[in-house]
Amino acid sequence: MEGAQDKIAIADAFPRRAPDFAGQSWTGNFVATLQLAWPMVLTNMAQTAMIVTDVLFIGRLGAQALAASSLAVNLYHTFTFFAFGLVSAVAPMVAREKGARRHEVREIRRIVRQGLWSAVAVSIPAILLLWHGDKFLIAIGQDPALTAEAARYLRALVWALPSFLGYVVLRFFISGLERPQWAFIIAIAGIAFNALGNWLLIFGNWGFPELGIAGSGIASAITTFLMFAGLAAVVTLDRRFRRYHVLGRFWQADWSRFKAIWALGLPIGAIIAFETTAFNAAAFLMGWLGEAELAAHAIAIQVVAIAFMTPLGMAQAATVRVGLAFGASDPLAATRAGWSAFILGTGFMVVTATLMLAIPHVLIGLFLDIRLDGNLPVLALATSFLIVAAVFQIFDGAQVLAAGMLRGLHDTRIPMLYAAMGYWGIGLPLSYYLSQFTDLRGTGVWIGLAAGLAAVSALMVPRWMRRETLGLVPRPML
């Protein structure tokens, strides 16, 4: 049956606009990158907005519930970001196949199916471990009452993981075909439904049970399932995707593709995990310094996280476009696709760095009432943190963009080692030393983070520049 389905694939299974790499100018590359990247940027922001929505509703339950949810979410995200990186291998693999053979169906279907298998495979141990996350929190000395509340939330939230990863796989499938808009539309709908679910299940409105903090976790789990179902409906019904039959015969094993996804995706997950855990550890360092430092750090990190969504989206677009050129065996196209995204992403970070230096109080005022005298210590600390953040904006953009560009060439193992060295070998130890043994305190934490990002970018960017010497240039598919 699969062979017969392959034979009926026709040109409209793909976008009618074929990537004409050989004739695409620099201007054409900039335009194509922006067209692909903007839905990815907005989808990243929408997924961040869902987290913010949960925080806003849980915050109305009180400080204890908010603190408990913070513990649970940090633990949950440790697994989620790693798993996200693992399944994101679907994007460069799909892009490479499409670049090599414009009308290829069977190989792309195999990749997506095994991406979904991988989502299930990584979810099972993650759910088992997170279900007993309260034991870990107790072991590291967290308050028992706070831990019990966090466990209630976490045991509801864990059921969001399989659906979220399934949504990510399908999102990267359509992104690899240069059609990412549906993922953004569904993410926006998810924000609205998640807000409604929080309102109904946390507080028991409209006759629903009043579940408190657990209600937020259930709302997130239901929302992510509906987001996955919505995107599954799109790839099943939309003429541009349905000929791939990615959900048909789902249970058919394909171990060679499964192993290929894990071989490419595990280093990606590790790169994300190294960076995420370094920034999470920075929050613990701030907690040792005092309440004002921790509050200022929370504000500054939100500003930085919002700014980061744009180069992250650009990096995801770079992975796809470099992957297309890789599959098409077109080194010039890979060069232009990569550098176009790099220039756009780092250019945006120059703008955000300027804003952090020019109007730090305005940015901080979005999260804190700076008119209150009691908030002046937090304001002063957050301002100093943003000054350091402005310096590392360029490094942050450069490292994520270079990693995305290299990912398009299926180069992930050495970048994983770079991330380990930069974040855990340089950044975190320096943050610890400067914050605990010098007068820099909280600013020292941020200087350490900046040093880590600078080190990673100083390793990633030259690797991209030496890609031909290293044998990473596009080459014909076997």
N, C-alpha and C positions, 0 to 999 in steps of 0.2 A: 504493500500500500504506500509506504513512504516513497519508493521509487516512482510510482505513478504520480504522486502528489508533486514530486520534484519537477516532473516533465511539464506540468501545467503552469509552472511559475512563468510569468511573463513580465514585461518591462514595468508595468504599473505596480508590481510588488515593491518596487523601489521608487524613490523620488524621481520624477521625470528629469530633473536637473542632475545630470551625471557630473561628478567632480572632474573637471578638466584641469588636472594638475599642471600639465605642461604649459598651458597658456594662461595660467592665473597670475596676475600681476601682484605686486605688494599691496596695492589698493584693494584688489579683489580679495586677497587673503584677510586684510583687516575687516572688510565688510562681512565676509563669510564667517570669520571668527566671532564677530559681534552678534550676527544672526543666530549662531548656534549657542553662544554663551549666555545671552540675556535670559532665556527661560531657565537655564541651569542656575544662574545667580539667584533669580527670584524663587526658584524651588528650594534652594538652600535656605534662603531667608524665611520662606514659609514654614519649613520644617523647624527652624529655630523659633519661629513665632508660636508654634504649638507648645513648645517647652515653656515659653513665657506665659502662655495662656494658663497652663497648669499651675504655675507659680502664683499668678494673680488670684486664682480661685482658692488655692490652698492657703494662701496668706490670710484670707478672711477667717480661717479657722483659728488663727493665733500663731504666736511665735514658735510654740512647740511643734505644731504640725508642719510649719514651714521648715524648721530645722530638721525634722525627721525626713521630710521629703527630699531635702538636700542630700542627706546621707544616702538615701535609697537611690536617688538619681545618679549620684557620682559613681556608685557601685555598678548600677545598671549600664551606664555609659562606658565603663571600662570594657565590658564585653561587647556592647553594641558597636562602638567605633572600630574595634578589631574586626568584628564580623562584617561590618560595612566595607572595610578595606578588602577583605577576602573576596566577597561577591562582586566588588567593583571591577575585578579582572574581566568580567563580561564585556565591559566597554571596549578596551583595546583589542580583545579577541574578535568581537563582532566587527569592529572597524577594519581590522586587518583583512578579514575575509571579504568584506564588501569592497575594499580597495583592490584586492586581487582579482575578484570576479564579481562584477557589478550585479549579476542576476543570480548569485549563489543563494540557495535556500536551505539545502540540507545541512551544511556545516553550521550555519548560523542557528538553525533550529537545535542542533545538538548542543551548541554552546549554551543557549538560553535554558534548555531543559536541565542541563547539568549545573547551571547556575542556581536553578531552583532546588535541585537536589542538595547542593552545597548549603543553601540557606536552611534547609531542614536539618542537615547533618550537624551544622555548627550550633543550631538553636537548641538541640536536645541536651548536650552537656551544659550549655550556658544556663538553661532553665533550671536544671538540677542543682547547679551551684548557687544560682541566685535565690532559689527557694530556701536555701539555708544560709542566706547572706547575713542574717541576724547573728549567727555564731561568729562570723568573721568580725562583725562590728563590736561584739562583746570582747573578742580576743584582743582588739586594738584599743580597748579601754573606753569605748563609748558608753554613755549613760544607759542603764538597762531600760528605763521607761521610754527614753527616746528611741532606743533600738527596737522595742516592741512595736511602737507606732510606725517606724520605718519598715518593719517586716510586713505589716498589714498592707502598706502601699506597694512594696516590692512584689509581694506574691500575687497582686492583681496586675501590676505593670508587666511582669515577665511574659505574659501571654501576648503582649504586643510585638515581641521580638520576631517570631516566625513571619508574621504578616508584613512587618516593616521590611525585613530582608527580602521577602518576595517582591514587594513593591520596588525596592532598590534594584533588583535584578531586571524587572521589566522596564524600569526607568532607564537603566543603562542600555538595554536592548534598543529602545526607540531612540535614545540619544546616539547610539552607534550608527543608526540609520539617518542621523541628522534631523530627527523629528521629535525634539524634547518637549514641545509645548503642552502635550496632554498631561505630562507629569506635574507641571506647574498648575494647570487648571484643577486637577484632582487634589493637589496639596492645599490650594486655597479653599476648596470645599471642605477639606479635612479640618482646617482651622475652625471654620464655622460650626461644624458638627461637634468637634471636640469641646468647644466652648459651651455649646448646648448640653452636651453630656455631663460636663463638670457641674453645670448649674443644676441639672436634674438630680444627679446621683450623689453629689456631696451634701446638698442641703435638703434633699427630699421634696423638691418642687413638683407640682402637677401630679401629686399622688405617688411619685416614685419613692423607693425606700431611701431613707437618710443614712448613707453609708460613710460619711466623713471622708477621711483621706483615702480610704480604699476605693471610694467612688471615682476619684480622679484617675486612679490606675485602671479601673474597669472602662472608663470613658476613653482613655488612650488606647486600650486594647481593641475596643469595638471600632474606634475611628481608624486605626491602622488596618484592621481587617477589611473595612469598607473601602479604604484607599487601594488596597491590593485588589479587591474584587472589581473596583471601578477601572483600574488600569488593565486588569485581565480581560474585562469586557471590551475595552478599546482595542487591544491587540487581537481579540477574537473577531470583532465586527468591522473594524476599519479596514478598507480595501488595501491600504498601504502596508498593513501588518498581517492580515489574516492568512495570506498564502504561506506564511511560515509555519502555521499550525503548531506554535510553540507549546501549547498546552495539550495537544493531542498525544495519545499514547505516552502519557507522562511517566508511567512506571517502567518504561523500557530502559534497562541499564545501559550505560555507555561509559565504561570505566576509564577509557583512554582520555576522553574529554573531561571527565570528573577530575582525574589526576592533573591534567593540564591547567585547569582552573585553580586548583590548590597550589600548584607549583608557582604560578604567576601571582596568585592572590595572597598567599601567606605572607610574603615579604611586604606587600602593600599594607596589609593589616598590621604588621609589626611596625612599619614606619609611622602609621597613624597612632598606634598604641604608645610608642616611645614619646611622641610629642604630647599626646593627651595626658599621659601619666606624669610627665614632667610639669605640665601646667597645673595638674591636680595637686601634685606634691608642693608646688609653690603656694597653693592656698593653705596647706597645712603649716608651712613655714610662717605664713602671715598670722595664722591662728596662734602660734606660739608667741608672737610679738605683742598681740593685743587686739582688742575689739576695733579700735579706730583703724589700725592697719588692715585688718581683714575686711572691714566695710569699704575702705578706699580701694582695696584690691578688687573687690567684687564689682565696683562701679567701673574701674578702669578696664577690667577684663571684658565687661560687656561692650564697651566702646570698641575695643580691639576686635572682639568676636564679630561684631556687625561689619566692621571694615573688612574683615578677612573673607566674608562671604563672596565678595566680588573676585579677588584673585583665585579663590577656590573654584568658582564657576568657570573662570577663564582657563584654569588648569585642567578641568574636566573637558572643556572644549578642545584644548590642546591635545589631550590624550586621544580624542576621537579623530581629529584632523591629521595629526602626525601618524596615527594608526592607519588611516586611509592611505596616506602616502607610502607608508611602510609596506602595506599589502600591494600597492601598485608599483613597487620597486622604483620610486621616484625620489632620489635624494634631494633634488632642488626643492620639490614640493614640501618635503619634510622640513627642510631648513626654513622655508618661508612660513609654513604653518606654525612651527614652534616659536620662531622669533616674533611673529605677529602677536600671538597670545602673550608672550613675555613682555613686549613693549606696552601693550594695552594694560596688562595687569599691574606691572610695576609703575606705570604712569598714573594709574588710579591711586596707588599707595603713596605716591608723592603728594597727591592732593590731600589724602587723609592725614598724612604727616603734617602738612602745612596747617590744616585745621586744628590738629591737636596742639600745635605750638601757638597758633594765633588766638583761638577761642576755647581754651580748656574749660573755663568756668561755664560756658554755655553748654558744652557737652556733658559736663558733670551735673549741671542743673536739670538735665533730662531725667536723672535718677535720684536726685537729692535736693531738698529744699535748702539752697545755699544761703538763704536769708536768716536762718536760725543760728544764733550764736553757738549753740551746742554742736552744730555740724561743722564749725570752722576747722577743727583739727582734721576731720575727714576730708574736707575740701582741700586743705593744704597738702595732705599726703597724696590724694588722688591727682592733684595737679602735678606734683613731682613725678608720679608714676607715668602720667601721660607724656611728660617730656621725654622720658626714656623710651616709651612706646613709639613716639614719633620717630625716634632714631632707628628703631628696629623694624618700622613698617616696610622699608625697602627690602631688608633681609627676609622678612616673613613672606612677602610677595614673591621674591626671587626663588626661595627654596621650594615653595609649593608649586610654582609654575615650572621650575626645572624638573621637579619630580614628576609632574604631569606629562611634560614633554618626553622624558625618558620612558615613562610608562607606555607611551604610544609606540615606542620601539621595543616593548616587552623587556625592558631593562629594569628590574626591581630588586635583585639580590644585593648588589653593591650599594645602591641607594639606601637599602635597609641598614647596612653597616654604617653608612655615613650618619643616618639618623640616630643610631645607638651611640655613636661617638659624640655627636654634637649635643644631643639633649641630655644623655645620662653621663657621658664622659666629661663634658665641659660645662654645660649650662646649669644642671642641677647642683653639682658639687660647688660651683662658684656661687650660686644663689645661697646655698647653705652657709658657706664661709662668710660671705659679705654681710649676710643678715644676722648671723649669730655672733660673730667675732669682730665686727667693725661698727663704727657709728652710723653706717649707711642704713642699717636695719631694713625696712621695707623697700627702700630704693635699691638696696643691694640685691634683693630678690629679682627685681626687674632688670637690673644690669646683668645678672647671671642668665636670665632668659634671653636677653638681647645677644649675649655672647654665644649662647647655644644656637640661636637662629642664624647668626652671622657665620658660625662655623659650618653649619649644614649647607647654607647657600654657597659658601666658598668652596665646598666640595661638589655640590650638585651642578652648579653652572659650568665649571670647567669640564666636568664629565660630558655634559651635552656638547660643549665646544670641541671636545676631542672624540666625538662619536665615530668619526671615520677612522681615526687612528686605532680606536678600540674595537673596530669591527662591528659597530652598532648600526651601520648604514642600512637603508632599506635593501632587501634582497628578494629574489623571486621565491614564491611559495613552492614548497616541494609537492 
